[in-house]
């Protein structure tokens, strides 16, 4: 991050949250995509924005999230219109505890500024993917999209999904089984096009 736009007066480093900062992101992403010359397929914008450790100060500001997303989208598409923008990038906490996911969609209000929705649908009770609330999470996000003028059929990615060694008592065989099953289930049911396993 550029300290000109992301360092506050008290020294806190966070995201850009000014018009100058958004414009700088647009310009940077445009030039970066031109330099990439087609080697970049996806750009993910933010990660678990609701978290104060990820985004100090502005983590409850859905308007800042939306402006960052719009600025990045404009820059990426100007530099290379074939690159896909991956957005939202939230876990269950961002839906049910902080309520930020619906606020993101409300603030975006149907504007085209992403190509994929990314979720981190960690199973709530560390069981299998399909029996631990992950599918309900996905469905709730899609319902929120529809409520706030977004296409609920927008394709999804799971950019984090996995099971910590400790919660499965270091049972590698069960972890492997859950991992394969989650990917097979999600893709067979058309829930997610791409899944990144996250080994905690």
C-alpha positions in Angstrom: 0.0 0.0 0.0 1.1 3.6 -0.7 1.5 5.4 2.6 0.4 8.7 1.0 -3.1 7.2 0.8 -3.2 4.5 3.5 -1.4 5.9 6.6 -3.6 8.0 8.9 -2.4 11.0 10.9 -2.0 8.8 14.0 0.2 6.3 12.1 -2.4 3.6 11.5 -1.9 1.8 8.2 -5.2 0.8 6.6 -7.0 1.0 3.2 -7.4 4.0 1.0 -10.5 5.9 1.9 -10.3 9.2 0.0 -11.2 10.3 -3.5 -7.4 10.7 -4.2 -6.8 7.3 -2.8 -9.5 5.7 -5.0 -8.2 7.4 -8.1 -4.7 6.2 -7.3 -6.0 2.6 -7.1 -7.7 2.9 -10.4 -4.5 4.3 -12.0 -2.3 1.6 -10.4 -4.5 -1.3 -11.4 -4.7 0.0 -15.0 -1.0 0.2 -15.3 -0.4 -3.2 -13.6 -2.8 -5.0 -15.9 -1.1 -3.4 -18.9 2.3 -4.6 -17.6 0.8 -8.1 -17.0 0.0 -8.5 -20.7 -2.7 -11.1 -20.3 -0.9 -13.2 -17.6 -3.4 -12.3 -14.9 -6.8 -14.0 -15.0 -8.3 -12.8 -11.7 -7.9 -10.0 -9.2 -9.4 -10.4 -5.8 -10.3 -7.2 -4.1 -10.0 -7.1 -0.2 -10.1 -10.0 2.1 -12.5 -10.3 5.1 -13.0 -6.5 5.1 -15.1 -6.8 8.3 -12.1 -7.7 10.4 -10.5 -4.8 12.2 -7.1 -6.7 12.0 -7.4 -6.8 8.2 -8.9 -3.3 7.8 -8.2 -1.0 10.8 -10.6 1.9 11.3 -12.7 1.4 8.2 -13.8 -2.2 8.7 -17.4 -1.2 9.4 -17.6 1.2 6.5 -19.5 -0.5 3.6 -19.2 2.7 1.6 -15.3 2.5 1.7 -15.5 -1.2 0.7 -17.8 -0.3 -2.3 -15.5 2.6 -3.4 -12.4 0.4 -3.2 -14.2 -2.3 -5.3 -15.4 0.2 -7.9 -12.0 1.8 -8.2 -10.2 -1.5 -8.6 -12.8 -2.7 -11.1 -12.5 0.4 -13.3 -8.7 0.2 -13.3 -8.5 -3.5 -14.0 -11.0 -3.4 -16.8 -9.3 -0.4 -18.4 -6.0 -2.1 -18.3 -7.3 -5.5 -19.5 -11.1 -6.1 -19.9 -10.6 -9.9 -19.9 -9.4 -10.0 -16.3 -12.1 -11.0 -13.8 -12.7 -9.2 -10.5 -13.4 -11.4 -7.5 -15.2 -9.6 -4.7 -16.8 -9.8 -1.2 -14.3 -12.4 0.0 -16.0 -13.0 3.4 -16.6 -15.8 5.9 -19.6 -16.6 7.9 -18.6 -13.9 10.5 -19.1 -11.3 7.8 -22.7 -12.5 7.2 -24.0 -13.4 10.6 -22.0 -11.7 13.3 -21.1 -8.3 11.7 -23.8 -8.2 9.0 -21.4 -6.6 6.6 -22.1 -8.7 3.5 -25.7 -7.4 3.1 -24.4 -3.9 3.7 -21.8 -4.3 0.9 -24.5 -5.3 -1.6 -26.8 -2.5 -0.4 -24.0 0.1 -0.9 -23.1 -1.3 -4.3 -26.8 -1.2 -5.3 -26.7 -3.3 -8.4 -23.7 -1.5 -10.0 -21.5 -3.8 -12.1 -18.2 -3.9 -10.2 -17.3 -7.6 -9.9 -17.5 -10.8 -12.0 -17.3 -13.4 -9.2 -18.4 -13.5 -5.6 -15.8 -15.1 -3.3 -16.8 -16.8 0.0 -14.9 -18.6 2.8 -17.6 -21.1 3.8 -15.8 -22.9 6.6 -18.1 -25.5 8.2 -19.5 -24.2 11.4 -19.1 -27.4 13.5 -16.0 -28.8 11.6 -18.0 -31.6 10.1 -18.4 -32.3 6.4 -19.1 -29.4 4.0 -22.7 -30.2 3.2 -23.8 -30.9 6.7 -22.3 -27.9 8.6 -24.1 -24.8 7.5 -21.8 -24.0 4.5 -24.6 -24.4 1.9 -27.0 -22.3 4.0 -24.3 -19.6 4.1 -24.0 -19.6 0.3 -27.8 -19.5 -0.1 -28.2 -16.6 2.4 -25.5 -14.6 0.5 -27.3 -15.2 -2.8 -30.6 -14.1 -1.2 -29.0 -10.9 0.0 -27.7 -10.3 -3.5 -31.1 -10.6 -5.0 -32.6 -8.4 -2.3 -30.1 -5.6 -3.1 -30.3 -5.6 -7.0 -27.4 -8.0 -7.7 -27.7 -11.0 -9.9 -28.0 -14.0 -7.6 -26.7 -16.2 -10.3 -23.3 -14.4 -10.4 -20.7 -17.2 -10.3 -18.9 -18.0 -7.1 -15.5 -19.0 -5.9 -14.5 -20.3 -2.5 -11.1 -18.7 -2.0 -10.8 -20.3 1.4 -12.2 -23.6 2.5 -10.6 -26.1 4.8 -10.3 -27.8 8.2 -7.7 -27.1 10.8 -5.5 -30.0 11.8 -6.3 -29.5 15.5 -10.1 -29.7 15.1 -9.8 -33.0 13.3 -7.3 -34.4 15.8 -4.6 -34.4 13.1 -6.5 -37.1 11.2 -5.1 -36.6 7.7 -7.3 -39.2 6.2 -10.5 -37.5 7.4 -9.1 -34.1 6.3 -8.4 -35.5 2.9 -11.8 -37.0 2.6 -13.6 -33.8 3.7 -11.5 -31.8 1.2 -12.2 -34.0 -1.8 -15.9 -34.4 -0.8 -16.4 -30.6 -0.5 -14.8 -29.9 -3.9 -16.8 -32.7 -5.6 -20.1 -31.7 -4.0 -19.7 -27.9 -4.6 -18.7 -28.4 -8.3 -21.3 -31.2 -9.0 -24.1 -29.0 -7.5 -22.8 -25.9 -9.4 -22.2 -24.0 -6.2 -18.7 -22.8 -6.9 -16.6 -22.8 -10.1 -13.2 -22.7 -8.3 -12.2 -23.8 -4.8 -9.0 -23.0 -3.0 -8.2 -25.3 -0.2 -6.9 -23.5 2.8 -4.8 -25.7 5.1 -5.1 -24.1 8.6 
